[in-house]
Amino acid sequence: DLDWVRTNIVAAKVLPPLSAGEVVEALKERGILCGALSADSLRFVTHHQIDDAGIERTLEALEGPF
């Protein structure tokens, strides 16, 4: 329920054959910081200094290749 939930945290699953650690490192090389919650989960956190363009850069970086 998006009217109830208020958070700046986004969790995402990583599909095999990649691991969350591999994706974290690949994104770091692209200037995107995130963390691994587990072997197959990522954690992204936004804040007031991350604008729509920053979100778009992150989405483009996630398109790969890895």
BAFI-3210 file (N, C-alpha, C; in Angstrom, 3 decimals, decimal comma, padded with zeros to 6 digits):
// residues 66
n [1|2|3|4|5|6|7|8|9|10|11|12|13|14|15|16|17|18|19|20|21|22|23|24|25|26|27|28|29|30|31|32|33|34|35|36|37|38|39|40|41|42|43|44|45|46|47|48|49|50|51|52|53|54|55|56|57|58|59|60|61|62|63|64|65|66]
n.u [000,841|001,059|000,210|000,487|003,080|006,176|009,243|012,756|014,232|015,194|014,892|016,319|016,267|018,868|019,517|020,592|023,256|024,665|026,002|025,036|027,228|028,908|027,409|027,256|029,952|030,313|028,487|029,589|031,917|030,720|029,952|027,789|026,472|025,636|024,425|024,959|022,427|022,159|023,347|021,931|020,533|020,080|020,569|019,390|019,577|017,938|018,206|017,716|019,481|019,658|018,487|015,953|017,444|019,649|018,442|017,664|020,222|021,097|019,241|019,872|022,515|021,999|021,027|023,076|025,871|026,922]
n.v [-001,181|001,861|004,327|004,114|003,230|004,722|005,281|005,487|003,523|001,008|-002,306|-004,925|-007,897|-010,031|-011,824|-015,173|-015,793|-014,040|-012,525|-010,623|-009,215|-009,029|-007,365|-005,068|-004,257|-003,821|-001,739|000,197|000,817|002,218|004,484|004,310|003,786|001,159|-001,413|-004,843|-006,871|-009,532|-012,603|-012,510|-010,126|-006,604|-003,335|-000,141|003,299|006,331|009,951|013,462|014,731|013,240|013,319|013,159|012,688|011,327|008,970|007,966|007,557|005,504|003,459|003,065|002,136|-000,269|-001,785|-003,110|-004,140|-006,878]
n.w [000,000|-001,141|-000,163|002,521|003,145|003,815|002,815|002,127|001,150|-001,093|-001,972|-003,863|-005,829|-006,974|-009,832|-010,596|-012,886|-011,306|-008,280|-005,390|-004,372|-006,613|-008,267|-006,681|-006,740|-009,524|-009,956|-008,303|-009,712|-011,704|-010,495|-008,796|-005,656|-003,493|-001,281|-000,238|000,884|001,233|-000,234|-002,578|-002,689|-002,998|-001,559|-001,837|-001,057|-000,973|-000,797|-000,004|-001,747|-003,999|-007,133|-009,767|-012,081|-011,055|-010,199|-012,695|-013,848|-012,215|-012,818|-015,517|-015,227|-013,989|-016,048|-017,139|-019,183|-017,050]
ca.u [000,000|001,968|-000,258|000,871|004,516|007,026|010,622|013,708|015,034|014,716|015,572|016,181|016,839|019,848|019,265|021,779|024,430|025,357|025,790|024,864|028,553|029,394|026,653|027,705|031,254|030,126|027,829|030,559|032,773|029,911|029,616|026,542|026,739|024,561|024,968|024,394|021,691|022,441|024,037|021,128|019,706|020,738|019,885|019,643|018,977|017,919|018,102|017,283|020,436|019,539|017,374|015,430|018,536|020,430|017,673|017,772|021,580|021,143|018,487|020,675|023,650|021,493|020,730|024,231|026,138|027,697]
ca.v [000,000|002,993|005,447|003,855|003,029|005,889|004,857|005,883|002,320|000,105|-003,598|-005,577|-009,238|-010,276|-013,141|-015,933|-016,313|-012,986|-012,401|-009,235|-008,629|-008,697|-006,218|-003,919|-003,829|-003,295|-000,443|001,125|001,247|003,131|005,635|004,070|003,092|000,389|-002,453|-006,188|-007,336|-010,970|-013,045|-012,231|-008,935|-005,308|-002,282|001,213|004,305|007,669|011,061|014,700|015,180|012,379|013,824|012,237|012,319|010,311|007,716|007,494|007,023|004,214|002,487|002,758|001,321|-001,606|-002,507|-003,946|-005,553|-007,173]
ca.w [000,000|-001,271|000,643|003,910|003,266|003,585|003,006|001,094|000,926|-002,138|-001,987|-005,169|-005,963|-008,029|-010,414|-010,989|-012,196|-010,558|-006,842|-004,985|-004,254|-007,954|-008,756|-005,888|-007,277|-010,873|-009,844|-007,714|-010,824|-012,520|-009,665|-008,066|-004,396|-002,870|-000,415|-000,349|002,053|001,287|-001,447|-003,769|-002,488|-002,932|-000,820|-002,301|-000,187|-001,556|000,138|-000,660|-002,761|-005,180|-007,931|-010,781|-012,985|-010,356|-010,267|-014,073|-014,027|-011,516|-013,614|-016,711|-014,796|-013,669|-017,268|-017,444|-018,874|-015,854]
c.u [000,885|001,498|000,190|002,384|005,260|008,459|011,485|014,644|014,373|015,550|015,299|016,858|017,811|019,623|020,572|022,059|025,184|025,097|025,619|026,220|029,128|028,692|027,058|029,014|031,121|029,465|028,771|031,484|032,056|029,454|028,327|026,877|025,475|025,222|024,308|023,697|021,962|023,147|023,259|020,218|020,551|019,893|020,347|018,949|019,064|017,912|017,845|018,242|020,429|018,285|016,922|016,519|019,423|019,747|017,775|019,154|021,709|020,416|019,245|021,859|023,211|021,147|021,897|025,045|026,997|028,718]
c.v [001,243|004,230|005,319|003,811|004,317|005,469|005,381|004,721|001,466|-001,167|-004,259|-006,941|-009,277|-011,692|-013,842|-015,725|-015,262|-013,104|-010,921|-008,537|-008,214|-007,456|-004,957|-003,380|-003,218|-001,917|000,603|001,674|002,247|004,354|005,519|003,272|002,401|-000,662|-003,785|-006,523|-008,811|-011,327|-012,707|-011,007|-007,676|-004,332|-000,929|002,171|005,651|008,708|012,331|015,192|014,298|012,794|012,778|011,785|011,248|008,955|007,130|006,907|005,650|003,138|002,094|001,864|-000,107|-002,427|-003,345|-003,384|-005,704|-008,216]
c.w [000,000|-000,517|002,093|004,092|002,928|003,873|001,866|000,771|-000,156|-002,066|-003,335|-005,148|-007,136|-008,535|-010,761|-012,464|-011,373|-009,065|-006,534|-004,886|-005,598|-008,507|-008,000|-006,451|-008,670|-010,832|-009,257|-008,788|-011,727|-011,720|-008,887|-006,810|-003,896|-002,004|-000,674|000,962|002,315|-000,007|-002,715|-003,624|-002,361|-002,133|-001,363|-001,334|-000,884|-000,436|-000,661|-001,745|-004,011|-005,934|-008,955|-011,745|-012,350|-010,357|-011,673|-014,349|-013,369|-012,319|-014,874|-016,347|-014,499|-014,903|-017,734|-018,589|-017,615|-016,170]
res [d|l|d|w|v|r|t|n|i|v|a|a|k|v|l|p|p|l|s|a|g|e|v|v|e|a|l|k|e|r|g|i|l|c|g|a|l|s|a|d|s|l|r|f|v|t|h|h|q|i|d|d|a|g|i|e|r|t|l|e|a|l|e|g|p|f]
***
